Amino acid sequence: MLAQDLRAFGLRIYFMIGALLCAGATLLILVGLYMAFKIWLSERRQKHSYAEYYARTRRADGKMYPPRSGGICELCGRVRTVVYHLPTHEHICADCYEPHWRRQEGWVDPPEPERPTWRTLVRRLRGCHERSSET
């Protein structure tokens, strides 16, 4: 009787140790997944923040906007909260600055890329198939 009780006690101890090991491993996995999710979320937010900052501080050609403050635009004569101070000592508002620098530097907006349709994709595939059968 005593041997059976000791054997049952030993099995219960082994079972409890196994259950604790499984619970610990599960906890480590869950903590690792939580940390990976938080890292992914942080990187995503940082990427969006950089994109917003870049769009706010760069012109279409990638150059930085000149220093700015509030004042009166010399071209349109309106009082604005954002007036750029150019190296030529001109003060130009944001609405007047975009056409001004584009005209001054001869900037032309790049053409919009063609959006592929099913028809163009099928034509491209047929063209690739015809070229490969010729060789």
N, C-alpha and C positions, 0 to 999 in steps of 0.2 A: 504494500500500500504506500509506504513511504517513498519507494523508488518511482512509482507512477506519479506521485505528487511532485517529486523533484524534476521528473522528466517534463511534466506539464508546465511547471514553473519555468524551466529552461526554455521550452518552446515559446512561452509567452514573452520571455525576455528577448529572445531572438526576434520575434515578431515586432516587439516595440522598438528595438534598435533599427530594424529594417524600415518600419514606418517613419521613424524620426529621420533616417537618412533620406528617404524619398521626399519627406516634407521639406527638408533642408535643400535638396537639389531643386525641387519645385520652386522654392522661395528664391534661390539664386537665379533660376531661369526667368522668373517673373521680374525680378529686380533688373536683370540684364535687358529684358525686353522694354521695360519702362525707361531705362536710361537711353537705349537706342532710339526710342520714340522721341524723347526729349531732345536728343542731339539732332535728329532729323528735323524736328520742328524749329529748333534754334537756327540751324543752317538755312532753312527755308525762309524764315523771317529775315535773317541777315541778307540773303540774296535779294529779297524784295526791297529791303531798306537801301541797299547799294544801288539797285536799279532806279528807285525813286530819287535818290540823291543825285545820281548821274543825270537823270532827265531834268532835274531842277537846276543843275549848275552847268550844264553843257549845251552848246548850240547844236544845230543839226549836223554840222561838220565835225563835231567832237571837240572843238576848242572851248575853253572856259569863257563864261560871260565876264565882262569887265566889272569892277567894283560898283556897288549900287547903294542908293539911299533914297529918301524922299525928296521931292522938289518939283520944279517946273520944267516941262519938256520944251526944248528950244525949237522943235519942229512944229508941234501942234499947239503949244502954248497952254496946255492943261496942267493942273496941279495933280501929281501922281504920288502914290506911296512907293513905287519902284521907278527910279530914274538911274540909268546907267551913266557912269562918268568915264567917257572915252579918253584915250591918251591924247587926242587932239583938243582936249578941254571942252568938248561938247557934252551937253546933258540931254540924253534922249530916253524917253519912256519905253517900256517893253513893247508896246504896240507899234511904235515907230522904229524901234531898233531892228526888229526882224527883217523888214524889207530893206532897211539901210545897209546892214552888213551883207545881205544876199546880193544887193545891187553892187556894193563896193567890191566884193570879192568875186563877183561873177558866178555865184553859186546856183546850180541847177539841181532841183530835187531829183534823186535817182528814180527811174521808172519803177512802178509797182510790179512785183514779180507775178507772172501768170499763174493763176490758180488752176491746178490740174482738174480736169473733168474726166468722167469715165471715157468719153470719146477720145480725148487726147492721150489718156493712158493706154487705151486699146491700140491707137495708132502707133504709139511708141513701141509697144510690145510686138506688133506686127512688123514694124520696121526692123527691130532687133532680130526677129525670127527670119525675115527675108535676107538680112545681111549674113546671118550664120549659115543659111542653106546655100548661099552663093559660094562660100569658101570650101 
